[in-house]
């Protein structure tokens, strides 16, 4: 699927990108190639392939849970950049 130059300019505007003429030409070609490849992938018959979430063997990399004494508050706050009244002090969201 070949993208027109206007479509590439529109995509660049949506992404708030200022592109040079050379970049517009380059991205027009590259985006068209990507869409062509996606189109070819859509044409592959996958009817006989069961849906999968991953191709990797399922395994956990976490250790087994074990009951331990909780961390003392003073120890937990020791590395805090700032603390106030025995609590982590974090800057407000902006």
C-alpha positions as CSV (number, residue, x, y, z in Angstrom):
1,X,0.0,0.0,0.0
2,X,1.8,3.1,-1.2
3,X,1.2,6.2,0.9
4,X,0.9,9.5,-0.8
5,X,3.1,12.4,0.1
6,X,0.0,14.2,1.6
7,X,-0.7,11.2,3.8
8,X,2.9,11.3,5.1
9,X,2.6,15.0,5.7
10,X,-0.6,14.4,7.6
11,X,1.0,11.7,9.8
12,X,3.9,14.0,10.5
13,X,1.5,16.7,11.5
14,X,-0.4,14.4,13.8
15,X,2.9,13.5,15.5
16,X,3.9,17.2,15.6
17,X,7.0,16.5,13.5
18,X,8.6,19.0,11.1
19,X,10.1,17.0,8.3
20,X,12.4,18.1,5.5
21,X,11.7,17.3,1.9
22,X,14.3,14.5,2.0
23,X,12.8,13.1,5.2
24,X,9.3,13.2,3.7
25,X,10.6,11.2,0.7
26,X,12.4,8.7,2.9
27,X,9.5,8.2,5.3
28,X,7.0,7.9,2.4
29,X,9.1,5.0,1.1
30,X,9.7,3.4,4.4
31,X,6.1,3.7,5.7
32,X,4.8,2.3,2.4
33,X,7.2,-0.7,2.7
34,X,6.0,-1.3,6.3
35,X,2.4,-1.3,5.2
36,X,3.2,-3.6,2.2
37,X,4.8,-6.0,4.6
38,X,1.9,-5.9,7.0
39,X,-0.4,-6.6,4.1
40,X,1.6,-9.6,3.1
41,X,1.5,-10.9,6.7
42,X,-2.4,-10.5,6.7
43,X,-2.6,-12.8,3.7
44,X,-1.0,-15.7,5.5
45,X,-3.4,-18.5,6.3
46,X,-3.2,-19.0,10.1
47,X,-6.6,-20.9,10.5
48,X,-4.9,-24.1,11.6
49,X,-2.6,-22.4,14.2
50,X,-4.1,-22.1,17.7
51,X,-4.0,-18.7,19.4
52,X,-1.0,-18.3,21.7
53,X,0.0,-15.7,24.2
54,X,3.7,-16.5,23.9
55,X,6.0,-18.8,22.0
56,X,8.2,-19.2,25.0
57,X,8.0,-22.0,27.5
58,X,5.9,-20.9,30.6
59,X,8.1,-20.5,33.6
60,X,8.4,-18.2,36.6
61,X,11.6,-16.4,37.4
62,X,10.4,-15.4,40.9
63,X,11.5,-17.1,44.1
64,X,9.1,-19.0,46.3
65,X,7.4,-16.9,48.9
66,X,8.7,-17.2,52.4
67,X,7.4,-15.7,55.6
68,X,9.9,-13.3,57.2
69,X,9.8,-10.5,59.7
70,X,8.8,-7.2,58.2
71,X,11.3,-4.5,57.5
72,X,11.7,-2.0,60.3
73,X,10.3,1.5,59.4
74,X,13.6,3.2,60.2
75,X,15.4,0.7,57.9
76,X,12.9,1.2,55.1
77,X,13.3,5.0,55.4
78,X,17.1,4.9,55.6
79,X,17.5,5.3,51.8
80,X,14.6,7.7,51.3
81,X,15.7,11.0,49.8
82,X,13.2,12.7,52.2
83,X,11.0,11.5,55.0
84,X,8.4,13.3,57.2
85,X,6.8,11.9,60.3
86,X,8.2,8.5,59.6
87,X,6.7,8.4,56.0
88,X,8.2,8.7,52.6
89,X,8.0,12.3,51.4
90,X,7.4,12.6,47.6
91,X,6.9,15.6,45.5
92,X,3.4,16.4,44.3
93,X,2.4,15.4,40.7
94,X,2.3,18.3,38.2
